[in-house]
Amino acid sequence: MKLGLFAVNYSTCGDPASSVRVVQAAEAAGFESVWTGEHIVLPDPAPPSFPLAPQTPLLDTVVALTWIAAHTKCLRIASGIIVLPLRNPVLLAKELASLDIVPEVALLLV
């Protein structure tokens, strides 16, 4: 069975140093992947059923995935949520395609 860890870009993991510690611990524990989610903004005031407080730290999903990729060796990385209507699809495709290549190149340089 393959296990993944979600939410590695917000709340506690909204702090870059904390996110590195969490994903490295996940990697050491045998997780197969880590996942980000995306909210462009958080509602303030938050609706009663909304799970995140308006002050919740939240890193951009592509930036967070890049940061995580730079600090792990074998974890697969992905985003479970990207709000595509708020992004330029061509630029997002370029960012994600670049992210797909950068960790492989970094491993070759080590």
Phi, psi and chi 1 to 4 in degrees:
 res  aa     phi    psi   chi1   chi2   chi3   chi4
   1 MET       -  137.6  178.2 -178.5  -22.5      -
   2 LYS  -102.8  131.7  -63.8  178.1 -177.0  177.7
   3 LEU  -116.2  141.4  -64.2  175.7      -      -
   4 GLY  -122.9  159.6      -      -      -      -
   5 LEU  -117.2  125.1 -177.8   62.9      -      -
   6 PHE  -101.6  157.1 -177.7   74.5      -      -
   7 ALA    79.0   38.7      -      -      -      -
   8 VAL   -88.1   19.5  -64.9      -      -      -
   9 ASN  -131.9    7.8   65.9  -42.2      -      -
  10 TYR  -145.3  170.9   62.1   87.0      -      -
  11 SER    63.2 -124.9 -165.6      -      -      -
  12 THR   -57.6  -40.0  -60.3      -      -      -
  13 CYS   -78.8    1.4  -68.5      -      -      -
  14 GLY   -71.3  -11.6      -      -      -      -
  15 ASP   -95.1  121.0  170.6   63.6      -      -
  16 PRO   -54.6  -40.8  -26.5   35.3      -      -
  17 ALA   -66.0  -40.1      -      -      -      -
  18 SER   -65.8  -39.3  -65.8      -      -      -
  19 SER   -62.4  -39.0   68.9      -      -      -
  20 VAL   -63.1  -45.1  166.5      -      -      -
  21 ARG   -61.7  -41.7  -74.0 -168.1  -60.0  -85.6
  22 VAL   -66.8  -46.6  168.2      -      -      -
  23 VAL   -71.7  -32.7  -60.9      -      -      -
  24 GLN   -68.7  -35.7  -72.4  176.6  -19.2      -
  25 ALA   -66.9  -39.5      -      -      -      -
  26 ALA   -62.6  -42.5      -      -      -      -
  27 GLU   -62.6  -45.5 -174.1  172.0   44.5      -
  28 ALA   -64.9  -29.8      -      -      -      -
  29 ALA   -82.2   -4.4      -      -      -      -
  30 GLY    96.0   10.0      -      -      -      -
  31 PHE   -62.1  147.5  -79.5   78.4      -      -
  32 GLU   -87.8  -31.8 -178.3 -105.0   -8.4      -
  33 SER  -151.5  160.3   59.2      -      -      -
  34 VAL  -128.7  148.0  -68.1      -      -      -
  35 TRP  -130.7  143.4  -63.2   70.5      -      -
  36 THR  -104.6  166.7   60.8      -      -      -
  37 GLY  -131.3  166.1      -      -      -      -
  38 GLU  -131.7  131.0 -179.1  170.3   72.0      -
  39 HIS  -132.8  129.1  -73.2  -76.8      -      -
  40 ILE   -72.3  -44.3  -56.8  -59.8      -      -
  41 VAL  -140.1  160.5  -64.4      -      -      -
  42 LEU  -108.8  138.0  -61.1  175.0      -      -
  43 PRO   -67.2  139.8   20.5  -26.9      -      -
  44 ASP  -137.7  109.2 -171.6   11.0      -      -
  45 PRO   -77.5  151.8   26.2  -31.0      -      -
  46 ALA   -75.1  137.1      -      -      -      -
  47 PRO   -60.4  154.7  -17.0   26.6      -      -
  48 PRO   -55.1  -34.2  -21.1   28.0      -      -
  49 SER   -92.4   -1.0   62.7      -      -      -
  50 PHE   -74.2  129.9 -161.8   76.0      -      -
  51 PRO   -78.3  -13.5   27.6  -33.5      -      -
  52 LEU  -115.7  137.6  -58.8  174.8      -      -
  53 ALA   -73.1  151.9      -      -      -      -
  54 PRO   -58.2  -25.0  -20.5   28.5      -      -
  55 GLN   -90.6    4.2  -50.5   82.4   -0.3      -
  56 THR   -61.0  124.7  -57.5      -      -      -
  57 PRO   -62.0  135.3  -16.7   27.0      -      -
  58 LEU  -146.6  108.9 -178.1   63.8      -      -
  59 LEU   -81.7  148.6  -61.5  174.3      -      -
  60 ASP   -57.8  139.6  174.2   79.9      -      -
  61 THR   -64.1  -41.9 -165.2      -      -      -
  62 VAL   -70.4  -40.5  175.4      -      -      -
  63 VAL   -63.3  -44.6  172.0      -      -      -
  64 ALA   -62.2  -43.4      -      -      -      -
  65 LEU   -62.7  -39.0  -70.7  171.6      -      -
  66 THR   -64.0  -44.9  -55.7      -      -      -
  67 TRP   -61.1  -45.5  177.9 -112.0      -      -
  68 ILE   -63.9  -43.8  -69.1  163.2      -      -
  69 ALA   -60.2  -32.8      -      -      -      -
  70 ALA   -73.9  -14.1      -      -      -      -
  71 HIS  -120.7   13.6  -69.6   88.5      -      -
  72 THR  -132.4  165.8   60.5      -      -      -
  73 LYS  -110.1  -38.6  -67.7 -174.0  169.7  106.4
  74 CYS  -133.2   -0.1   62.0      -      -      -
  75 LEU   -67.1  139.1  -82.2  176.6      -      -
  76 ARG   -82.8  144.8  -61.2 -173.9   69.6  157.6
  77 ILE  -123.2  146.7   56.3  172.4      -      -
  78 ALA  -161.0  166.1      -      -      -      -
  79 SER  -116.1  131.1 -178.6      -      -      -
  80 GLY   -84.2  -18.9      -      -      -      -
  81 ILE  -143.0  122.0  -55.2  165.9      -      -
  82 ILE  -131.3  125.5  -66.4 -179.7      -      -
  83 VAL   -84.3   82.4 -174.5      -      -      -
  84 LEU   -58.7  -39.0 -170.9   56.0      -      -
  85 PRO   -61.2  -18.6  -23.7   33.1      -      -
  86 LEU   -97.5    5.2  -62.2  177.6      -      -
  87 ARG  -123.5  153.5  -67.4 -171.8  173.5  -97.8
  88 ASN   -77.7  116.5  179.1  -49.0      -      -
  89 PRO   -63.4  -31.7   13.6  -21.0      -      -
  90 VAL   -69.5  -44.5  174.0      -      -      -
  91 LEU   -65.7  -40.9  -66.4  177.6      -      -
  92 LEU   -62.9  -42.1  179.6   61.9      -      -
  93 ALA   -60.3  -41.7      -      -      -      -
  94 LYS   -64.4  -43.8  177.0   66.6  172.9  178.5
  95 GLU   -61.3  -46.8  -69.6  171.2  -18.8      -
  96 LEU   -70.6  -35.5  -64.1  176.6      -      -
  97 ALA   -65.6  -39.4      -      -      -      -
  98 SER   -64.6  -42.1  -63.5      -      -      -
  99 LEU   -62.9  -31.8  179.7   56.2      -      -
 100 ASP   -66.9  -28.7 -173.2   43.4      -      -
 101 ILE   -94.5  -36.1  -68.0  171.1      -      -
 102 VAL   -56.0  -48.6  169.8      -      -      -
 103 PRO   -61.8  -35.9  -22.2   31.6      -      -
 104 GLU   -63.6  -42.1  -66.6  171.9   13.3      -
 105 VAL   -66.0  -42.5  173.1      -      -      -
 106 ALA   -61.4  -38.7      -      -      -      -
 107 LEU   -66.1  -33.6  -73.5  174.9      -      -
 108 LEU   -68.0  -28.7  -65.9  174.6      -      -
 109 LEU   -81.7  -17.7  -62.9  174.8      -      -
 110 VAL   -76.5      -  174.9      -      -      -
